[in-house]
């Protein structure tokens, strides 16, 4: 009996609950009230329970009806998602979108873009990885990710296409009690080299052994930007950070910006770019997300 339950019956049940009466449900569904009543009676017979108490002027959910309503909604939403995904696949939409994002990319900008993506592509699951340096490029090259958002690696391989997104402001910081914080005037390379520099480690083989922005022979290497941030606040070293990530700390005096000698090769802005294999560009969902990311961190 239960195998004969139809989606139409469940939608009629949901409409009757949402509208508060069988007559209102019939108007919403553009059916005769008698048809709605009969559909619900058939559903109750197949389920073996009463969904509504019909004694009063308006039908009232029974305990069984309340218990089964959530399940009915789950089934209806699941079928809608199935139909949306099938329609998207027929139009060339990716069944899933995998993206790798540079750890230096502003989290607020990423979150806003993902919220908009979920609204635009509710049936497309998103798989997101956060990496640094060559670890952003490797999953794009080997096909694990449709595209990557790269920043901390300054160059890109010929097999990849690159589209500029926007620039992320960088700042070199240390805790107020750190010796470099009290250095008078621009800090020369020799002074920087005397202190531990906190840098992000490269978890890939693509750029193993190469150094990017390392100015001290004394380094602590961290795999996570959050850990680097915490270590900087604790005075364990100095290092570069995205300005948006430490703006509140700078305003509160928890961190201070270091004035670096112009002779030191320090980028003040890190250009962010979307990268993907030239021979297999992103599909509709990936292309949409890239264009959304191009709007920058100020777009909400």
Residue pairs with C-beta under 8 A, 6 or more apart in sequence:
1 45
1 46
1 48
2 46
2 47
4 46
5 43
5 46
5 47
7 75
7 76
7 79
8 39
9 39
9 40
9 42
9 43
9 46
10 43
10 72
10 75
10 76
11 29
11 76
12 25
12 29
12 36
12 39
12 40
12 43
13 40
13 43
13 51
13 69
13 72
14 69
14 72
14 73
14 76
15 25
15 28
15 29
15 36
16 22
16 25
16 36
16 40
16 52
16 59
17 61
17 65
17 69
18 25
18 28
19 25
19 27
19 28
20 58
21 58
21 59
22 33
22 36
22 37
22 40
22 59
23 33
25 36
26 32
26 33
26 35
26 36
29 36
40 51
40 52
43 51
44 50
44 51
44 52
47 64
47 68
49 62
49 64
49 65
49 68
50 62
50 64
50 65
51 61
51 62
51 64
51 65
51 68
52 59
52 60
52 61
52 62
52 65
53 59
53 60
53 61
53 62
61 69
81 122
81 123
84 122
84 123
85 93
85 95
85 123
85 124
88 121
88 123
88 124
88 284
89 95
91 284
92 283
92 284
93 121
93 124
93 283
93 284
93 285
94 124
94 146
94 282
94 283
94 284
94 285
94 286
95 124
96 124
96 125
96 126
96 127
97 121
97 124
97 125
97 126
97 127
97 146
97 282
97 283
97 285
97 286
97 289
98 126
98 127
98 128
98 129
98 139
98 144
98 145
98 146
99 126
99 127
99 128
99 129
99 145
99 146
99 147
99 148
99 149
99 286
99 289
100 128
100 129
100 130
100 131
100 135
100 136
100 139
100 140
100 144
100 145
100 148
100 149
101 110
101 128
101 129
101 130
101 131
101 136
101 148
101 149
102 130
102 131
102 132
102 136
102 148
102 149
102 150
102 151
102 152
102 153
102 272
103 130
103 131
103 132
103 152
103 200
103 224
103 225
104 132
104 151
104 152
104 168
104 225
104 242
104 270
104 272
105 149
105 151
105 168
105 272
106 168
106 242
106 244
106 245
106 297
107 245
108 244
108 297
109 293
109 296
109 297
109 299
110 293
112 299
112 300
113 289
113 292
113 293
113 295
114 126
114 128
116 292
117 124
117 126
117 285
117 288
117 289
117 292
118 126
120 288
121 285
121 288
124 285
129 139
129 145
131 139
131 203
131 204
132 152
132 200
132 201
132 202
132 203
132 223
132 225
133 152
133 153
133 200
133 202
133 204
133 206
133 207
133 212
134 153
134 202
134 204
134 205
134 206
134 207
134 208
135 202
135 203
135 204
135 206
136 148
136 149
136 150
136 152
136 153
136 275
137 148
137 150
137 153
137 156
137 157
137 160
137 204
137 206
137 275
138 204
138 205
138 206
139 145
139 148
140 146
140 147
140 148
140 160
140 275
140 276
140 277
141 157
141 159
141 160
141 206
141 277
143 277
143 280
146 276
146 282
146 283
146 286
147 274
147 275
147 276
147 282
147 286
147 290
148 274
148 275
148 276
149 165
149 272
149 273
149 274
149 275
149 293
150 156
150 162
150 272
150 273
150 274
150 275
151 168
151 270
151 271
151 272
151 273
152 200
152 212
152 270
153 207
153 212
154 212
156 162
156 273
156 275
159 277
159 278
159 279
160 275
160 276
160 277
160 278
161 275
161 276
161 277
161 278
161 281
162 273
162 274
162 275
163 273
163 274
163 275
163 290
163 294
164 271
164 272
164 273
164 294
165 271
165 272
165 273
165 274
165 290
165 293
165 294
165 296
166 271
166 272
166 294
166 296
166 297
167 269
167 270
167 271
167 272
168 242
168 243
168 244
168 269
168 270
168 271
168 272
169 242
169 243
169 244
169 268
169 269
169 270
170 240
170 241
170 242
170 243
170 266
170 267
170 268
170 269
170 270
171 240
171 241
171 242
171 243
171 246
171 250
171 257
172 238
172 239
172 240
172 241
172 257
172 258
172 260
172 266
173 232
173 238
173 239
173 240
173 241
173 246
173 249
173 250
173 255
173 256
173 257
173 258
174 180
174 181
174 232
174 235
174 237
174 238
174 239
174 255
174 256
174 258
175 181
175 232
175 233
175 234
175 235
175 254
175 255
175 256
176 253
176 254
176 255
176 256
177 235
178 195
178 235
178 237
178 238
179 195
180 187
180 191
180 192
180 195
180 238
180 258
181 256
181 258
183 191
183 258
185 259
186 259
186 260
186 261
186 262
187 258
187 259
187 260
187 261
188 261
188 263
188 264
189 215
189 261
189 263
189 264
192 215
192 216
192 238
192 260
192 264
193 215
193 216
193 217
193 218
194 216
194 218
195 216
195 218
195 237
195 238
196 216
196 218
196 219
196 220
196 236
196 237
196 238
197 214
197 215
197 216
197 218
197 219
197 220
197 237
197 238
197 239
198 219
198 220
198 222
198 228
198 231
198 232
198 236
198 237
198 238
198 239
199 213
199 214
199 219
199 220
199 221
199 222
199 228
199 239
200 221
200 222
200 223
200 225
200 228
201 221
201 222
201 223
202 208
202 210
203 223
213 240
213 265
213 266
213 267
215 264
220 231
220 236
220 237
222 228
222 231
225 241
225 245
228 239
228 241
229 241
229 245
229 246
231 237
232 238
232 239
232 241
232 246
232 255
233 249
233 254
233 255
238 258
240 266
242 270
244 297
246 255
248 254
249 255
250 256
250 257
260 266
274 290
274 293
276 282
276 286
281 287
282 289
282 290
